[in-house]
């Protein structure tokens, strides 16, 4: 007897490191936690352009794009990402952002179309629950 879970589509996530940010320990920890939670994770590696990130998302047909940003450039990076996603007609993909994100910028990021914002120190369980809940609604 097959279990229902075997027929469920696994959530597929791209964890990307845009720009010149060379700090990827957090992205690797998040990637590992998401894999442990049963998700399929593609990690982009460091120093990716927005075009590269969107191309990976298209090629891999991911459900979610997660950006790890430690440089403070999260607003212009997200603006560029959302524009490129509109240009490529993949605005249906969920975007979340983690890293060094000041509380004052969370509403701005959400206004740009980001579904979830996870500043440094957010419990991994909170991020996993958000993703699972958000994908059920999608």
N, C-alpha and C positions, 0 to 999 in steps of 0.2 A: 504494500500500500504506500503510495507516494504522499508525501506531506505537501500541503499547500505552499509552504515556504519555498519549496524547490521550484515553483512556477512563478514566484514573484520576481520582478525585474530588480536587480541590484541597482542601488543609487550609484551613479557614476559621476565623480567629482574631479575637476582639475584644480590643483593647488598651484598657484603661479606666483612667482617673484618678479614683479615688474621693475624696470629701470635699473639704477645703479646700486640698489640695496644689496649688500653682500652678506647680510645676516639671515641665515636660513635655518637655524636650529629650531625655532618655533614652528616654522612651516613643516619641518620633518617630524616634529613631535605630533602636530595636528594630523599630518598624513598617516602616521602610524596608528593613532587613536581611531581615525575614521576607518582604516582597514580592519582594525580589531573589532569595530562595531558592525562589520559585514559589508562595508561599502567598497566599491572599486575606486581606487585613487590613482590618478596620474599626477606626478610631480614634475613641473616644468623645468626645474633647475633654476639657477640664478640668471639675472640680467636679461630678462625677456622683454621685448618690445610689446606694445599693445597688439600690433599686427600679428606677431608670433603667438601671443596668447589666444587671440581669436582664431587663428588658423589651427592651433592644437585643439581648441574646443570644437571646431567644425569637423576636423579629421577624426577625432575620437568620439564624437557625438555625445558629449557629456551633458548631464542634467544641470550641473551646478559649476560655476566658476568661483573659486575662492581666491582672493588676493591677500597675500601677506605683505604688509607695507610697514617698514620701520623708519622710513626717511622723513615722514611728515608731509610727503607730497601726495597724500591719499585723495584730496579733492581733485586736482588736475588729472591724476591718473584715472580716477573713476569717470570723470567727464569724458576723457578720450576713449575709455573702454566702452561706455554706454553709446557714444556716437558710432564707434566702429561696429558694435553689435547691431545698432539700428541699420547701418549701411549694409551689413551682411544678412539682415533679416533674421537674427537669432535673439531678439529681445525677449523671447519666451524662456530663455535660460535664466535660472536663478543666479544672482550674484551675492556673495557675502565678502566682507572685508574684515581682516584681523590685523593686529599689530599695535603700533603706537598711535592710537586714535583718541584725541582729546574729547571729552564728553560734549563740548560745545559743537563739535563737528558731526555728531551722530545724526541729528535731524537733517542736516544738509546732505549727507550721504544717502539717507533714506529718500530724501526729496529727488535725488538724482536717479533713483530706481534700485538702490541696494536693498535687498530683503533683510539682511542681518548684519550687525556690526558687533565685533567681538574684540574689545580692547585687550591688551596684554593682561594676563591674570584671570581671564574668564575661565571658569572650570570647563574642561573638555566635555564633561557630561552635559553641560548646558548647550554647548555647540552641537553635539550629536543629537540631542533631543530636538533642538530647533530644526535641524536638517530633516530629521525623520518626520516631524510634524508638518513642516512646510511641504515636503514632497507628497504627503498624503492629500494635502489640499490641492496640489497642482493637477 
